[in-house]
Amino acid sequence: MFHDFLNLLYPKLCYGCESGLRANEYILCTSCLHSLPVTNHHLEKDNVVEKIFYGRIPVENATSLLLFEKKGVVQKLIHNLKYRGHEEIGPYLGAWLGNELKELPQWQQTTMVIPVPLHRKKLKIRGFNQVEGFGREIARSLEIPYRDDLLLKISSTETQTIKKRIARWGTIDETLVVQNPSSLQNAHVLLVDDLVTTGATLEACAHKLLQVPNVRISIATMAVTH
């Protein structure tokens, strides 16, 4: 009764359409959930995400759970996660994708999950790394460690959105450092991020990790742009 009373005072709203959620709904209402543009890229070889990295970095597997569309439900989800502090969205998407990846032999070969890092200043402002919950849930599903202490961002950079990919990669690469590289030797790293667009950030992270002997890279993100 107490929870019902709280819900009456502070109703839980769908992050997609802002309608009230029913008792059996979480994060999204049934209508928004069914409208999500699910990619199923992890079921396809040579999928869209893999092709982003062709000729740039060697990738074992790559997938994005959802397709990002401007003003769509996925954009609202990621905006609520990153800028409105609704951290529960990350684990929700991570558990969803993780439950699918754990059934696929090629994804079971990964040995650790590493998130794209945030600089400590941005982490202090935001209060959390928006990729953490997503990555931890995937790691839990695959029964492998989540390591956010091996790849670090050591200095903040200017906003990258208007830079071309090549120039952007060089700037990002200068801010990344690998700690305790012995822990990465012979590892199959699953790099996770919220959104892949040009792939520049993930490419820079992968290049750093690939400097360690015998590292292999797979990639998983919440969403991918067209």
MARZALO-412898 format. One record per residue (C-alpha): residue in one letter; x, y, z. Coordinates in pm, whole numbers, plus 50000, padded with zeros to 5 digits. Each point is the difference from the previous one (the first is absolute). Layout:
MARZALO-412898
AXYZ...
This chain:
MARZALO-412898
M500005000050000F502885023550083H501594994349657D496635005749833F499665032550194L503495011449894N499224991749640L496865021050026L502025029750124Y503034994049774P498824978849707K502664981249804L500065011949643C501084983349678Y503355013949883G498764998049643C496605017350003E499715011850363S496714982050053G499414983650335L501454965150039R497794971550111A500964976650282N501534974449761E501945025749795Y503545012650061I502025027349823L497724999149694C496284995249949T498934970049795S499325021549695C503465016350000L501694966850074H498384983749699S500925029849780L503714998350079P502184995449688V501884968850113T502924991949767N500864963550079H503485007649862H501614974350228L498134973349803E501535012349672K503534997449865D501315030749812N497345021450163V499815038049995V502085004750316E502774976849881K500175018849671I500595033050182F503374986450113Y501114982349681G503585009749916R500355019650323I500324974650281P499744962150015V496674991450163E498944964950094N496315008150051A497995032150007T496395008650075S497605027350106L496744991650171L497935028149848L499885023549703F500325036750094E497525022749826K499685037350060K497005008350220G499314962850039V499624979150315V503664989549999Q501195036049997K497705007450295L501344970050189I503655010149955H499235036550078N498254990150322L502944978050092K502825024449924Y498535033950083R497154993850243G501764975050222H497624970849950E502694973950060E497564970950001I499775001849619G503574987349956P499554967450196Y496634994749831L501585000749653G503074980750119A497954971650144W497984998349679L503054997849774G501974978350242N497264973750011E500224997249622L503804999849975K500424972550258E498204975949766L502465005849714P503304980349997Q502025027749835W499105024450276Q500714974850275Q503695002349907T500375035050147T501975001350326M499265034850137V497815030549941I501625034549984P497985032349964V500995030249796P501415021450283L498895034250119H502495025950118R499765005050377K498805036049958K497094989549782L499354970750233K499815024050294I497565022749815R497754971949876G500394979050312F500294967149814N501284984249680Q496864993949795V501534968349857E500744983850337G496614984250069F499774987949641G503444984250014R499594984450344E496804982449898I501604986049684A502974988250206R497634983550247S498174981849722L503254988049843E501464992050343I503175020149938P501615029350187Y499025036249945R503205020750005D499855037950003D503515003450146L502064989449699L499165026249736L499945035750129K499455034549855I502655023050141S498955034449872S496785015449881T499735011949641E497935025649817T496664989149859Q500664976149715T496734999949808I501015024349726K503404984649932K500724976649715R500674963850091I503744999749935A500695031850195R497694988650278W501704966250036G503395016450049T498695022650275I498234971950186D502994976649972E502225024950183T497724999450305L499894962350051V502344978850210V500134962850081Q500684991150362N501324966350113P500464986449645S500994965750134S496344994850095L499095004149633Q502444975749843N498184973349796A496645015850092H496955001249774V498625034050097L496395009849949L500025037949963V496665016050088D498605034649931D496605016749978L499935010849636V502134993449693T499915026249724T503315003849816G501664974850232A502905023850072T499904996550380L499744962249995E502764998549737A502355020450218C499244978250305A500584968449799H503345012749866K501225006150355L498934965550117L501464982949694Q503455012650097V499974972850266P501164966249862N497334976049872V496995021650088R496854994349796I497115024549979S496234996749975I497575029150023A496495004250139T497995032250026M496525009850101A499295015249659V501385008049657T499115029149774H498894995649639
